[in-house]
């Protein structure tokens, strides 16, 4: 891809849409294929929707389910948009009584850009599902059983098999037990592939970041490397690596295009396809290699592009393109308590006059990612933090100035300390109203703006974009309504801060913290 003309979402969107159109060139439009099949089976939008499923992950409960799509989704596909997940295409093909070969070549290869590869364990699962060995409701249970088989210590004769032979054997398995036995017989081959992928994963992380530990804080948030144990399972070949997992990893790490292709190959998966999510990943990889842009700017482009594609009817998972997804998924009481603690820490820093400037460079805050990832994710499992959040949410804060708040280390940079520019993004690049001078009032104004913008990321899980004005406040309002929170005073104060195209910066930081302290759940 040639270098983009400028660093704007418009040019980025144009590149994505051109790639989507290119991928469908000389193919029967999906809308026509769908309409013809629905006519042949006499399906209405409603009747077909009940037979087509998509994956829903509830991280709080730690569950994954497959639920029917809506009739509105069917209508959007008939109007020209396209689904982007394999579960939808596979169950759609099953609803039309298509066999394995038809689903693989007519649906997956044509409209996703890649088919199934039998030596990838996750793909083997889809083969078994298409052949009717289990129902979609049992998909995750079967996946867990396969992971158990991979961890078995029973010695087997090391066997290898040509890809086509394994494809035939998996296709001809008549029962679920026969399928399990095939996995068991050839598990060393499956495990070797997964182990090679784990080694490649570590190599890519080191290539992109220099060393693994430097990237760990960044990646654990997204559910890819959420703990060392999980990464160890992947490296040992004992975990099922899904394409969805790998896509989320690629969006978060934003590796080069070559690294993405290497990871897919090691995972025994087809190259990047032509679904909206995968095209976004492809464009980001190519965009990064052809221009100078920091990670935050790229995340803003990812979130904006995903939202625009959704508005056009494309299916893109919300959490796939939401940067601070694990923060967003936290219980509402913890998000609220953390919001309050950030404000109190800022006030404490102001009291101590810890402004930390060096040659007019504002450097108190290392970066928003450190604040949200390290501190918030570290505290979400902290017993005392969770207890305080639940207690204060239930009883309220009668005197917020005296509340015992959780200190936020990321907000306590020593005076005259300058963050490592190679290691840390400066929040001012995309948030501050202007670069402050040495005068105290400039720091205080920027504290208010920093606080308002950070609260936006805490409550929505998205990158703050100062030009969005009222929409930012409205998104937080929607989150409050979803969680039955009473926070009109806070929203009013926030509107004065970021609710206009030109930032007003009315009021003071203390009034913002007080407004946060008054947020309550409706009884």
Buried (B, 14 or more C-beta within 10 A) or exposed (E): BEEBEEBEBEBBBEBBBEBBEEBBEEEEEBBEBBEEBBEEEEBEBEBBBEBBBBBEBEBEEEEEBBEBBBBEBBEBBBEEBBBBBBBBBBBBBBBBEBEBEBBBEBBBBBBBBBBBBBBBBBBBBBBBBBBEBBEBEBBBEBBEBBBEBBBEEEEEEEEEBEEEEBBEBBBEBEEBEBBBEBBBBBBBBBBBBBBBBBBBBBBBBEEBBEEBEEBBBBBBBBBBBBEEEBBEBBBBBBBBBBBBBBBBBBBBBBBBBEBBBBBBBBBBBBEBBBBBBBBBBBBBBBBBEEEEBEBBBBBBBBBBBBBBBBEEBBBBBEBBBBBBBBBBBBBBBBBBBBBBBBBBBBBBBBEEEBBBBEEEBBBBBBBBBBBBBBBBBEBBEEEEBBEBBBEBBEEEBEEBEEBEBBEBEBBBBEEEEBBEEEEBBBBBEBBBBEEBEEEEEBBBBBBBBBBBBBBBBBBBBBBBBBEBBEEBBBBBBEBBEEBEBEBEBBBEBBBBBBBEEEBEBEBBBBBBBBBBBBBBBEE
